[in-house]
Amino acid sequence: MASNVETLIRSAVTKGIGKVADFNRKRLPRPTDAHPYLTGIHKPMTEEFTLEELRVEGEIPTALSGRYLRNGPNPALPPDPASYHWFTGAGMVHGIRIEGGAALWYRNRWVRGAEACAKLGEEIPPGPRAEGFDAPNTNVVGLAGRTFAIVEAGGKPVEMSDTLDTIAHNPFDGTLAGPYTAHPHHDPFAGETHAITYQGEQPNKVWHVVLDANAHVIREEAVAVADGPSIHDCAITQNYVLVFDLPVTFSMKSLLAGYRFPYAWNEAHPARVGLLPRTGAGSEIVWVPVDPCYVFHPANAFETADGKVIVDVAAHETMFAESKRGPDSPRSRMERWTIDPAAGTTTRAVIHDHNQEFPRYDERRTTRPYRYVYSVALPDGPGELAIADTRLFRHDLERGITETRDFGPGRHPGEFVFVPRATEGAEDDGWLVGLVVDRNDETTDLMILNADDFMGPPQAVVHLPHRVPPGFHGNWVAD
């Protein structure tokens, strides 16, 4: 009975806070400039397209068979620029189907939550929806032969068809009790998929969630925290899941003021990394301090013979310290963190000292030592994060060098993913696949690069006749 009463009280308090936020939202100061995430390269699309027989330059390898998918915020109804935050737009998934050496189709589809269905005059698909936000906008993944749009901070997965129609709001066939994340990590050696999840309404805990090969939850282990930290991503090693408990936390002040994304830089919150045994209790986590910073995305992580943990991250000096419209950071750089649980220290070493984000690697190496990280350059200088650079980096961790591929003036790459040519093979034996927006003519190219010839000509380029907003994350989902 106590838990039921607690739930009722929490629900009543939440509704009351929501009413205050709704009232104050209407009183927010009107912006005097164009919203950076509603205009320019980020201007939302207003239609859904199905394009077939796409124009291709070069030769698409016949071994490349599947779908390139990407998700990102794309409001279906015009938002209020005074309160809109980039992280809160309704999700839109873009997909390009590759088969038999051809690009068969491109489709873009809103994730069918309340907003998109209101715009399109459709019934909301079945299934339990997340309170307040029901159109996951951050990532899209293939799990157990199915496709899921996913998001953090309490959002629930939404299952989509191979052609990107929304099937249902589906918390992994009812096996997920709590929130999920935008960044699950598959262990190719154990066959499990791990995540760290959080929910704004419960600031004193986060969860380690594990899926089996059928995309069913087999573990939801709570870990005690404080202040409601925003933990966007995690990393895994053979024995641990890494919990990045850093100084971006829930802000009641921002929520009551009416801002849609109520998280902010919190200097009073200690920065630390947790090493949670993958099968251990939440109370067994080992917390190791780190100098204050913020990490959206790590690359790979692994353990050394002497008991240390290595993880490579795109580290920001601060985050959400000024802007209420999207991520802001004075600078970011690629770093290698060496976490020593015995000494209780984290040593940060710079891999490459330039603003960058969206690190990816050959995920066949997850939990093991590896050589290459691919990341997207960001413009120099502080301010709101802009997808406005023209360069893609390849960091060779073995040789300690970085190669830079420049796509040319006005051509802006998003996150590139590594696709192996075979189940086994060298770490660069595959392709890099990603979208490049061309602001010169408002078109977009799907670029297929040979990873073992990073600076060479593209293997193939699939042309789209319109601009695809940069969005966030995507994946190659093989047949």
Secondary structure, DSSP 8 states (H G I E B T S, - for coil): -HHHHHHHHHHHHHHHHHHHHHHHHTTS---SS--TTTSGGG----S--EEES-EEEE---TT--EEEEEEEE--SS---TTT--GGGS-EEEEEEEEETTEEEEEEEEE--SHHHHHHHT----SS---SS--S--SEEEEETTEEEEE-STT---EEE-TT--EEEE-STTTT--S---S--EEETTTTEEEEEE--TT-TTEEEEEEE-TTS-EEEEEEEE-SS-B----EEE-SSEEEEEE-SEEE-HHHHHHT-SS-EEE-TTS--EEEEEETTS-GGG-EEEE--S-EEEEEEEEEE-TTS-EEEEEEEES-SSSS-SSS-B-S-EEEEEEEEETTTTEEEEEEEE-S-EEEEE--GGGTTS---EEEEEE--SSSSB------EEEEEETTTTEEEEEE--TTEEE---EEEESSSS--TT-EEEEEEEEETTTTEEEEEEEEGGGTTS--SEEEEESS-----S-EEEEE-
